[in-house]
Amino acid sequence: ANVELAEYAYAASHDLKTPLRAIHNYVTFLQHDLVKVVSGEQKTYLEGLSRAVRQSEALVNDLLALSQVGSKDRPHVPLDLGALLHEVVAALSLPANVVIDKPSAWPTVTTERTLLWQIFQNLILNAVKFNRASPKRVWLGWRPLGDMHYEIFVRDNGIGMNPQYHERIFRMFQRLHTTQEFEGTGIGLAIVKKAVGKLGGTIRVESTVDRGSTFWLTLPVAPDKEIV
């Protein structure tokens, strides 16, 4: 049933991309051609339509990413976590008011590069998005957990959350704020949890309102049994 659901999510989200892209283009053309003509309510309607299309495209892209987690058997390769995190941060092109703090020495794990990239990308983006501090700080670090696992953390000085939501945020479409407050689809952490499970790891969060959040990721040093 899970396989069929993943295949359906992939097919539906993939097929929706084409008409959404067309609507996006038409809205852009209208905004460009009518910029000197429309005003008031008409301008508000066009802006609302453009915003709705962007939100729909983000939702479809996240559903597509979720359906593809673990859909292909990619090789597990030795990865220097420090080098990988450096690449992830560079690729995100974060704003100037974001400070990333991480140690220079990191361990090597044998794992699936694509899934680990998705995990860190989502956690870092969340740490930046749900954050009103100035500057926005993100701390990355690690520690050994026995002989066979490492524990990696992503900590921020953001808005935090009540303990009652610590489990809920990893479920599909779970949002603690409106899209007017913070953009997003409510799928990012579901992708993280699924990807972590595929790598044989676990994830948890510690957080307090107005005191930031810390996501703890446990990864095996080498391929381990998948967590279902």
N, C-alpha and C positions, 0 to 999 in steps of 0.2 A: 504493500500500500504506500509506503514511504517513497519507493522508487517511482511508482506511477504518479504520485503527487508532485514529485520533483520534475518529472518529465512534463506534466501538465503545466506547472509553473513556468518552466523554460519555454514551452511552445507558446503559451499565452502571452508572456512578457515579450518574447522575441517578435511575435506577430503584431503586437501593439506598437512597437517602436516606429514602424513605417508611417502609419497614419498620424501618430503624435508628432513626428518630425515634420510632416506636411502641414499640420495645423500650426506648429511653431513658426514655420517659414511664412505662411500666409499672414499670421498675426504680425510678424516682423515687417513684412511688406506694407501692410495697412498702416502700421505706426509710422513708417518712414514716409509713405505717400501722403498721409493725412495730417502730418505733424502741424501744419499751418492752418488746417481746416477745423479739426475737432477741438472741442473744449468742454469744460464742465463735466456733465454726466457721461457724455460720449467718450471722453478721454479716460475717465475712471473705469468705464466698462472695458475698454481696450487693455488698460493696465491690469485689470482683474483677470481678463482672459489670458494675457501673457503669463501672469503669475500662476494661474491654475495649470497651464500647459507645462510650465517648468516643474511644478510640484508633481504632476503626473509622470513626466519623463524621469524624474528622480526616483519615484516609486517603482516604475517599470525596471529601471536599471538596477535598483537594489534587489528586486524580486529575481531578476536574471542572475545576479551575483549569488544570491542565496541558493538558487536551484543548481548552480554549478559547483558549489562547494563539495569537494570530494567526488565529483562526477567522473573524473578521470584519474587513473592510477599514474601519478607522476612519481619519479624516482625520489627517494630520500637521499639527500646529499649533505656532506659536512658544510655547515654554515658558521661563519664568524658573526655572532650576533651584533657586535659593535659595527662591523662593516655594513651589515644589512640595515641596521637602524640609521646609520649615516645616509644611506641611499634613500630610505623611506622619507626621512625628514627633508632631504634636498628635493625630492620629487614633489612634496606637498606645497612647496613655495609659500611657507607660512608668512603672515603679516609681520611687520617690523616690531610690533609690540608683543611678540611671542618670544619667550626665552626658553630654550631647551637645555636642560642640565643633565648630563650623563657622564659616567666615569669613562676613562680611556680604555681600561682593561675589561674585556668581555670573554665569556667562554665560547666554545664551539659546540654546536649540537648537530646531530644528524637527523634531518627532518625535511619536510616538503616546503620549498622556498615560497611558492605562490600563496599557500595558505597562511604561512607566517607573515608574509607581507600584508595580506588582507587584515590580519589580526592587529598588527601594530598600526597600520594606517587608520583603521576605524577608532582604535583607542586614543591615538594622538589627536585626531580630528575632534573627537568628543570632548577631550580635555580642553581644547581650544574653544570649541563652540559654546559649551555650557560654562562660560567664564566671563565675568564682568570686571575682573581685577585689572589693574594697570601697574606693572606689566602682567600679562598672562604667563604664568610659569608652569612648565611641565618637567617633572623629574623622572628620569628613567634609571633603573638600577636592577641589580640581581644579587642572589645569594645561593649557595649550594643547599640542596634539600636532600640529605642523605647522600648516597653514592651514585644514585641512578637518575636524579631529577635536579632541575634548577627551578628556582622561583624568581620570576621577573615582575617588577612592578612598574606601573604608569601612574604617577601621582600628579595632581594639579591643585591649584589654589582657586578653583572655581566655586560654583554656587552650592555644590553638594546636594544631598538628598536625605530624607528620613529613612531610618533603618527598615521601615515596613515595605519600602520599595526595592530593597537590595536584590531580591530574587525576581521580582516582576519585570525589571528593566531588560532582562535577557529574553523575554518572550516577544513573539511577533506583534508588531503594530502597537507596542506599549509606549505611550508618551506621557511624560509627567507635566508637560507644558504645551501650550497652544503653538501652532505654527507661526502666529504673529510674534510670540516671544522668542522662539528659537525654531529655525527651519529644520526640516528633517522628515524622515518617513517612518521612524520607529522600527526599522529593520536592522540597522547597523550592528547593534549588540547581539541580535539573533544570529547574524552572520558570524560574529566573533565566537559565540558559544558553539555553534556547529563546527566551525573550523578548528577550534581548540579540541573538541571531541575527536575529530578526524585525526588529529596528531597524537591522540592518546593522553591529552592533558586535561586540566581542570582550570576553571576561572571563578573568582569571587571578587566582591567589592566591599570596601570599608568606606563609609562616608557619613558626614554630618552636615546638616544645613549650614551654609555660609562658611564651612571650613574645608571645602574641597573633597575630592574623592581619590581613593587609591584602588586600582584594579590589580589584583594579584593573579598572575598567570603561572601555572606549574607545567613544565614541559619535561618529558623524558630526555635523557642525554642521547639516547638512540631510539629507533622505532619501537613503539610499545603497542599494546593491545588497544584497539579503538574503544573509546567510551561511548556508549549508546545513550 
